[in-house]
Amino acid sequence: MQLGGERSSSNVEDRRGLSVGGGIGIGGVVIALIAAFLGFDPGQVLNTVQSVEQTRGDTREAPKGAPKDEMGQFVSKVLASTEDVWTEIFKQNGRQYTPPTLVLYSGAVRSACGMGQAAMGPFYCPNDQKLYIDLKFYEDLKRRFNAPGDFAQAYVIAHEVGHHVQNLTGTFQKMRQGDNRTSVRMELQADCYAGVWGRHAANANLLDPGDVEEALTAATAIGDDRLQKQTQGVVVPESFTHGSSAQRVRWFKTGMESGRPKDCDTFNAGAL
């Protein structure tokens, strides 16, 4: 990606190195393990954790601002790009976009949705409108999932921002009342929204040759069918929460090709 001359977002909260006091209860441990190994949606998991444990200990927030390290700068510039894209899209539809905050943390973090663990991967908490990521996840993306590249990393952030867009538009409420099939449609729509951002990033000449392929590789690597095959040895479509590799690729490409959020209506689509 060509982000060298782009602005950095000030909506970054760097909690790396901050201590998280207290501990997580046995219920939270079990749920976290399920999330890590079976691919359940982190937002749902964290809401469950909140119901079985009281958050305690250090809940301090770090000052907002773009980090100075290379990876911190990268994610803050990606976030800024999503802010620019969605601000303009909302404006075109007569609405005002409220950007989320990106929280960087190490190992564990407390959110308004409960305790987050690095093993869960990146997640979005609708209760505080913040994205959470342990940047070591990018090492997993590269080594465990064989999905290297800066645009693959940017896709991860754009997907979580997609959940924020769902929250602002009211779609996220479906998650609270739905089942696994609802979760799949939610996640595929967030993939499509990530593609919408990708199209606008391409139009702004921010992409390098091969960048789109990096995102498609990442989408393929984290499909439910592929993850279940790796962790369980068997694929159980009824338990999917994010969608198959083919579905995730299809919906990212849908957003990438059109650049229009209206084409991301996974809830009224026939076949996913």
N, C-alpha and C positions, 0 to 999 in steps of 0.2 A: 504493500500500500504506500501511497505517496502522501504522508502526513506531516512531513518535515516543516512545511510552512503554515500548517493549520493551527488554529487557536486551541487552547486547552480549556476544558470545562472547569469551572470553579466548584461544581457540585460533586466533589470527590471528598470522601471522609476516610482518611488513612488511619486505621486502627491497628496496623501491623505493629507488633511489639507490645501492645497494651495487654495487660493481664485480664483474664476473665475469671472473676472470683466464683466461689461456690462450686457446684457440681451438677451433673445431670442425673436424674433419677433412673432407676432400672427400666421404667417404661420408656423413657426417652432413648435409652441405649438400644433397646429392642427395636424401636421404631426407626432409629437412625440406621441400624444394620439392615433393616428391610429396605430402606430407601437406597442405601449404598449398593446392595447386591441385586435387588429386583427392579430397580428403576422407577420407584414410585415418585410421584410429583412432590418436590420439596416443600411447596407451599402448603399442601395438604398435610404433609408430615409434621411441619412446624406447628400448624394449628393443633394437631393432636398432642404434640409435645407440650404445648402451652396448657392443655387441659389436664395433664398428669403431673406437672411439676410447677413449682413457683420459681420464677427467675429471681436470682439473688446475686450478690457480689457486685463487682465493678461494672457499672453500666454507663460509664463515661463515654461521651462522644468526643471524637477528635475534631479539631478545627477543620473547616472545609477549605479546600484549595488544591491545586494541581500538585501532585508529588514531584520531586526533583529527579528521582531515579528513572532509568530508561523505560522500564516496563510500566511504571506509574504514569509517565508522560504519555506512553502509547495508549493506555486505556482511557486516560482523561481526554485525549484527542478524539478517540473513537466515540466516546460519550458526547463530546461537543458536536460531532458530526450528526449523531442521532438527534440531538437537540435542534439543530438547524433544520433537518429534514422534517421532523414531526411538527415543529413550530409552524413551518410553512404549510404543511398539509392541513393542520387544524385551522389555520387562518383561512385557507381556501374554503373551508366548510363552516366559516363563521364562528369558530370556537377558539379558545385560548389554551395553548399547551402548557401544562405545568411539568417541568422536567423532574425526573427522579434523582435521588442521590445515590451515587455508587460508593459502597463501603468496601474498602480493602481490609482484609483481616488475615490472621495467621492461626490455623488450627481450629479454633472455635470462636463463636461470636454470639452475643445476645442481641436479638432483634425484638421488635414489637410482636412478632409471631412466635417467639420462644427461642430456644437454643438452636444455633446452627452449627453443624460440624463440617469440616473440610471434605470428609468422605461423601457428603451428600452432593457435592458439586455446587456450582453457582445457583442462586435462587433469588426470587423476588418476593418481598413481603408487602402485601397490599395494605397492611395496617399502618405502616410508616412510610410507604411509597419509596422504599429503598431496594437497590440491587446489592447483593452480597456475593463477593468472590474472594477466595483464597487463590492468589496468583500461581500457586504451585499446581493448580488444576491444569494449567497450560502444559506443564511437563507431562501430566497424565495424558492429555490430549495428543501430545506428540509421541510418547513412548508406548503407552498402553493401547491407545486407539489408532495409532499410526496416522494421525491427522495433523501434520505440522503446518506451519505457515501463519503469517500475521493476519490474513483475512479470515482464516479459520478461527483465530482468537477473537477477532472483531465480531464474527457471526455469533459467538457465544453471548457477548454483551448485547448485540442487537436483538437476539431472541428474548433475553430478559427484559429489555426495554419494550419489546412487543407485549409482554405481560402487563407492563405499566400502562400501555395504550389501552389494553383490554380493561384495566381497572378504571381508567378515566372515562371510557365509553360505556361502562356498565356491564360489559360482557363477563368480567371476572366473577360476577355474582352467580353465574351459572355453575361455577366450580363448587360453590358451597352447597348446592342442592343436587349436584349430579353424581354420576357413577364413573366407572373407568372409561366408558365410551365418551362421556362429556369431557373427561380429562384429555383424551386423545385429540378431540376436536379443538380444545383449547391450545394444546401444544402445537398442533399443526398450523393453527392460525398464527401463533407467535412465530413459527418458522416462516410463514408467508410474510408477516410484517417485517421480519429480518430481511427477507428478499426485497421488499419494497424499499427499505433503507439502502440495500445494496445497489439497487437500480439508480437511485439518486446519487449515491456515492460514485458510481461509474460515470454518470452524466457530469459530475463535478471533477472528473479526471483524477480521482483518488485511487483508482485501482491499477494494478500492474497486470501484465499478461499472466494467466494462470491463477489469479486470485479467486475467481469464481469456482474453479475446480477444487481449490482448497476448501471452500465452504461446503461444496457438495460431498467431498470426502469426509468432512466432519459430520455432516448430516447422516451420511451412510453409517459411519462408525458408531453413532449413538442411537441407532434405531433399536426399538424394543426387541425385535427378533434377533438381531445380532448380539445384543447384550445378554439376553436370556440364553442363547446358545453358548456363549462364553462362560457364563456363571452357573447355569443349571444343566447344560447339555441338551436341553429340550426347549422348544418354542411353544408357548401357551398364549395364543392370540387373545383369548378372553381376559387375560390379565394385563394386556398392554395398557400403558398410561400415557405414552408419548407418541406412539405410532411406529410403524415399521420403517426400516431404512428407505424403502421405495416411496412410502408416503411422505416422509420428511423431505426427501429430495424433491418430490413432485411439488410440494407446496412452497418450498423455498424458491424453486424455479418459477412457479406461478407469480409470486411477488416480484421476483427479479426481472421477469420478462415484461410485466405490465406496469409496475411502479404505482399501482392503484390499490389502496386498502380495500375498496369495495369488491375487488376480485379475491379477497381472502375470507370470504364467508363460508367457512368450513361447516357451519351449523346447518346451512341449507343446501349444502352440496350433496349430491346423491352418493356416488362411490367416492371414498376418500383416496 
